Amino acid sequence: MADHNDEHQEKEGHCIADIIKASVLVWSATLLTVSYLNLVPSMKMDSTFIASLLTGSMASFGVNIKSGNGNGNGNGKKKLDVKTDSNVGIK
């Protein structure tokens, strides 16, 4: 009985964590978009901080942006890299 209850609480904790991560991802993407499009001219914010939140949120789901040439200096084409060997969200 106790094992079933512990398993349920752990599964519920993972769901809450995923909801919070997704909320931060949507919130940061929205703020960054509003900032770049200058939809609210009176709103001044540090876009670097919001971009770091967006990058961290994406990384928590296993999504990274990598350089195409692999040397890390940023001169190559950018491509979206989704980790297939990641255990994010898998129990």
C-alpha positions in Angstrom: 0.0 0.0 0.0 2.7 2.5 1.0 4.6 1.7 -2.2 1.6 2.6 -4.3 1.0 5.9 -2.5 4.7 6.8 -2.8 4.6 6.0 -6.5 1.5 8.2 -7.0 3.1 11.1 -5.1 6.3 10.8 -7.2 4.3 10.7 -10.4 2.3 13.7 -9.3 5.5 15.6 -8.5 6.9 14.9 -12.0 3.7 16.3 -13.5 3.8 19.5 -11.4 7.5 19.9 -12.3 6.7 19.5 -16.1 3.8 22.0 -15.8 6.1 24.6 -14.1 8.9 24.1 -16.7 6.4 24.5 -19.6 4.9 27.6 -17.9 8.4 29.2 -17.6 9.1 28.3 -21.3 5.8 29.9 -22.5 6.2 32.9 -20.3 9.8 33.6 -21.3 9.1 33.1 -25.0 6.2 35.5 -24.7 8.2 38.2 -22.9 11.1 37.9 -25.4 8.8 38.1 -28.4 7.0 41.2 -26.9 10.4 42.8 -26.2 11.8 42.1 -29.7 8.7 43.2 -31.5 8.5 46.3 -29.3 4.7 45.8 -28.9 4.8 47.7 -25.6 7.2 50.6 -26.1 7.1 51.6 -22.4 8.2 48.2 -21.2 12.0 48.1 -20.7 13.5 44.8 -19.7 16.8 42.9 -19.8 16.3 40.6 -22.8 19.5 38.7 -21.9 18.0 37.4 -18.7 14.8 36.4 -20.4 16.7 34.6 -23.1 18.7 32.7 -20.6 15.5 31.5 -18.9 14.2 30.5 -22.3 17.4 28.6 -23.1 17.4 26.9 -19.7 13.7 25.9 -20.1 14.4 24.4 -23.6 17.4 22.6 -22.3 15.3 21.0 -19.5 13.2 19.4 -22.2 16.3 18.3 -24.1 16.3 20.9 -26.9 19.5 22.6 -27.7 20.7 24.9 -30.6 24.1 23.8 -31.9 26.5 25.1 -34.6 26.5 23.1 -37.8 30.3 22.8 -38.1 30.8 21.6 -34.6 33.8 23.8 -33.7 31.6 26.0 -31.4 32.7 29.4 -32.8 29.2 30.1 -34.2 30.3 30.5 -37.8 28.2 27.5 -39.1 24.6 27.1 -39.8 22.4 26.8 -36.8 20.4 23.7 -36.5 17.9 22.4 -33.9 19.2 19.4 -32.0 16.8 17.3 -29.9 18.5 14.7 -27.7 17.0 11.4 -28.4 19.0 9.6 -25.6 17.7 12.0 -22.9 15.7 10.6 -20.1 13.8 13.8 -19.5 10.2 12.9 -18.4 10.8 9.2 -18.7 10.6 7.1 -15.6 
